[in-house]
Structure formats: structure tokens, C-alpha cells
Amino acid sequence: MIFSTDHLRTLCAAATIAGAAAVAHAQEDPLPSWNDGETKSAIVAFVEAVSEEGGPDFVPVPERVATFDNDGTLWAEQPMYTQLAFAIDRVKALADQNPDWKTTEPYSSILKGDIAKAFPNGVKDVLKVVLATHSGLTSDQYAAVVRDWLETSRHPAKGAAYTKMVYQPMLELLAYLRSNDFKTFIVSGGGIDFMRVFTEEVYGVPPEQVMGSSAKLKFDIVDGAPVLLKQPEMDFIDDGPGKPVGIGTHIGRKPIAAFGNSDGDLQMLQYTCLPPGPSFCLYVHHTDAKREWAYDRKATFGKLDKGLDAAASHGWTVVDMAKDWRVVFPD
Amino acid sequence: MIFSTDHLRTLCAAATIAGAAAVAHAQEDPLPSWNDGETKSAIVAFVEAVSEEGGPDFVPVPERVATFDNDGTLWAEQPMYTQLAFAIDRVKALADQNPDWKTTEPYSSILKGDIAKAFPNGVKDVLKVVLATHSGLTSDQYAAVVRDWLETSRHPAKGAAYTKMVYQPMLELLAYLRSNDFKTFIVSGGGIDFMRVFTEEVYGVPPEQVMGSSAKLKFDIVDGAPVLLKQPEMDFIDDGPGKPVGIGTHIGRKPIAAFGNSDGDLQMLQYTCLPPGPSFCLYVHHTDAKREWAYDRKATFGKLDKGLDAAASHGWTVVDMAKDWRVVFPD
């Protein structure tokens, strides 16, 4: 029997469809770490609605922009922000070269281990110390310092590498959105070049899709090599109202889905979900003192107070971590 | 004759390869508007080298970042920057609402048509006027104003819509790079939200891959609707040393290919091509007074002086527009 090209093409198409169906069946639950229930159903319903060509809520692929906070949304932020742990270790490592730190705040409190006294204003204070300990480094040198620290440091409570302190259900959610042609972005109050060291490997988010707080950079050519030098001055704080501003500058398009866990994400969720049209906003509510941590309205890191009220009044989805997540961290 | 699944798979693979070869043959010249010669050969040789898996110059897909200047590199910038023509028209349109402009520079010179007097410092002056004429608008309102202007305005010398004043060979180059898994970015001194109105449709570059100069934005909720309001203050000037800085912040990864046409692009080309490793830098040299314009070392807009020297000393590719381009503009 001889197959014509057309016949072969038909056979191939049939084989491809059969293969695709088998794959679809094997992977039929894209969110296996999410327990069945309202939260999971709401996510799936939204993604299916915007992906349904010809449907009333269809959104063209280029507009499928989803933004994620990082600390407390994609990875743990207790007992303190990971970048704060990093900054403290850097202060200790550089203390000998900076003898004046023994008598200068916030360094002296950091060196004495009094973290609450060192950082009374949360993320802004942390960024100030990060700036001071890294200005003068090139972007590449800084990335190497972060990479080394992430490889060697362990979480104080869980003993795991920080890059394993990520939420398995959120990794699945990122992948699920991308498999439905969403472009996933990180929009974090944390340092942009701190995150870019690991976001591609850990989250599948390339550096150009990461927004964060940043120091000013200076271009120079040193010994014939072009470098970007970190300056001791903040350029942008990507928190609160800074999040929609950063999205406006960096993406230039409103997201249709936004994911956060604190009041610092509120404006990003408002920007995404207040306009008419299909959109999805979700808060991760930390309710799981046993497997992770339980905190919200009175937390030092990751305070979720106005955000909870906004979620209730706008009907945004709230993850009850203890109830909605079958597992929290990867194996 | 019965085909096993494996057999069918082999046949299908063979058919796919044969089909791909046929397509490749049909499209064998990805740059039909480029005349054969050294310039075209250099482009193709670079793209093939970095795409050759296992080859000595292979570059993994995520690192295939290419950055393009806009004015004078992707579209015409004579007799003045397009955004300057836009700014002049905006000043005229808003003059009645701003009676003081009759006696205030640079507005009075603009209204009198004395452009040289109005903008002695080039792009920075232009941006100042653009700021003044658009602060208080939301991003969406501003985009609508630009869209309307682009639809109704015509180039003073060529009579074409500005979005047709783009270079056909560069459109092919953008597409050729993308077909080899490059991610293409625009890095322009022009206003970021001015460009984003047309870059996706005209260049195939989505808004999140466009960098430019920008005004500060302010997030607000007006009548229940979230908006980004343009502020009367520059946030970032994406020109000269600002280009590698913008790339560092926005992309977070060194390009391996960069394309420009003026001294304002020099630092971007240095950042891209001075480090060791496979890279490609190209200057478009405007040598075609007949079909376009001829200008370089003494130009008011798009001065190319130090850049020409740097290209000669580093061996960067220089497009001789008159010689290298079979056509300049699309039909």
C-alpha cells in the first residue's frame, strides 16, 4: 500500500491529535497541589474563560499578562524577608572593613542581633542597608554574591535552601497560566537584581519579566570592560502605589490577573481588577501555622489588613492556605 | 500494510523534515531587501553561528537578546524626530488654552515656527515640551492622542503616514532575528508611551519589550477607575549612557546584538560588543540623499561622529544605506 503525501498528512494529523489527547488526559489536573474547592475552581474557570476563542470573555494572547508578588506570594517571608536575612549576613561579612558600623545605626543593631530595632520601617530600611552594602559593585559582581549566598544559606526555621522555600501550588499556577499563553511577570518590593539571580531557574520567569525595587546604576568602561555600577541611591521602590507605576513603565499594559499576599500588593490588584472586563485577583492568606505561618492584619512582614477588606468588598479570590493547598513546599 | 505507531512516527518525522526543508527553500532569503554583500553576509553569519547547536559560538535561546534604537534606525528621523513633529502640533493645538505660551520659550518660538531656536539642545528639549503638553493626562488618554495624531499626520517631505516611514530592511531583520529565537527590544531616546502605541503593530515588538525616556507616573483611583497620571517631571532619559542603564534595569541581561545609528547609541553598542563572546553591533549610516537622507558627523538629529570612529576601531558593521539596501521604505 502506497500512501500519498496527502494521505500521510492526514494520518500524521490524526496521530498528533491522538497523542495530544493522551497527554491532555495524563495531565488533566494542572494544579495537583491545590485541593478541590471554590478557590481552585475560580482559577480554572477564569483561565478557561479568557482562553475560549469566540467566548464572551476571550482575551487575545498578547493581553494575557499576569503579575505576581514574590515575598509571601511565591516564597516564604517569615520569620523575615529573605533579602533581609541576606542583608544582615552582608553587614556581618563586611563589618571588619567598616569599623564605624559598630556605632552607627542600623548597623550597630544588626551586629548586636536586634533586628526589630534595626528595621523599624520594614522594607524601606532593608533596602537602605542593601544599598549601602552593595554600592560600588558591578551588577555581575552583585549577582555572584547573591548566588553564593543562596547556595550556602539555609532558612533558620525550616533548614531548607531559600530557593526551596517556594510554594509548590504557586509554581503550578505559574506553569498553568503559561501553558494557556499567559506571560507571567514578578512585581515585587524586593531588589530587582536580587531576584533575577534565581527567578528563571526557580519560577521559569526570565529576568526581563521581573520588576522590583532598584538602585541607580551607572555605566562605565573599566579596563576596557563595560560595567553597570550599583550606586548608593534608590531609583525606584516597587511597593504599594509603586507597583502599578512599575507595571505601567515596564509592561505598558494592564494585567488581567494579579496575585499578592499583603497590603503592599493592594494597588496592583486594584489596577488589575477594578476596570471592567475579564480579570482575576487573588490574595494568598497565610492561615497555616502548622505547615507554614499564620499571619495577616498585624504582621511585621507581609501585613494583610486593608487588602483583606478590599478582597471581601470586590469579591477577589482569597486562598486559605491551610484549606486550599494540599502541599505547601516542593518535596 | 499496517503501520505500527513507531513506524508512523518515523514517517511523520520524515514528512515534517521534508516539509520544513521545502519551506526553508521557499523562504531561503530572509533579508530580500538587503543587497548581497559584506553587510548582509555579516548579519547572516552571526545569526547562523549563534544558532548552531554544538557550534563554538552557540548562544542559548534565553540569552539571544537584540536591542534596537528607533529614530534613524527603524524609522526616519529627518527633517526632525517624529515625536518633535508631534510635540509641535500639540503646542499649536493647546495654544488657545495656554495664552502665556505666546511669550514663554520654547513655546513662543514653536508657535512662530522657529524650531531651531526652540530646541537648541535636541532630544532633551523635545522631551520637556512633550512633558508639559501631556502632564495630567492618563496613560490611556495620552495613547489615544498619539494614536489619533499618527493616523492623521503625514511626513512633511514624503507625504506618507509616519508609521510607513519605517525601513523595510530593518523590518526584515527584526523578523529574521525572531525566527531564530531572538527576543527583540527597542531601546530609544524617544518617549516610551509614544512608541508603545505603534511598535507592536509596526515592528512586532510588544510594549513590554520597549524601553524609552519616560515621565514620572502617579497611580490614582478616579471615580472608581484606576489610572496612571503622567507627571510634569522626567523619570528617565534613555539616551547615551542611559541606554545600557535602561537595559540593565529593564532586561537584566546583556544583549548579544545591538543596532543603532547615532552617537546616542554608542554606549549601548559598547555594552553589547566590548565583552568577550559572540556579539554583533551594527550602525545604520545614512548615505542615501536620493531615497532617504545623507547625514552623519554634523547632523542636528541623529549625529553619528564618535560612533563612526568606534565602529571602525572595533570592526562593527556599518550599513551603507545607498549601497546595502535594495529598498528603503515598504511599498
Interface residues (C-beta under 8 A of the other chain):
Chain A: M1 F3 T5 L8 R9 L11 C12 A15 T16 P62 V65 S139 K183 F185 I192 D193 R196 E200 P206 P207 E208 Q209 V210 S214 L217 K218 F219 I221 G224 A225 P226 L228 D235 P241 P244 V245 G248 T249 H250 I251 G252 R253 Q267 Q270 Y271 L274 P275
Chain B: M1 F3 T5 L8 R9 L11 C12 A15 T16 P62 V65 S139 K183 F185 I192 D193 R196 E200 P206 P207 E208 Q209 V210 S214 L217 K218 F219 I221 G224 A225 P226 L228 D235 P241 P244 V245 G248 T249 H250 I251 G252 R253 Q267 Q270 Y271 L274 P275
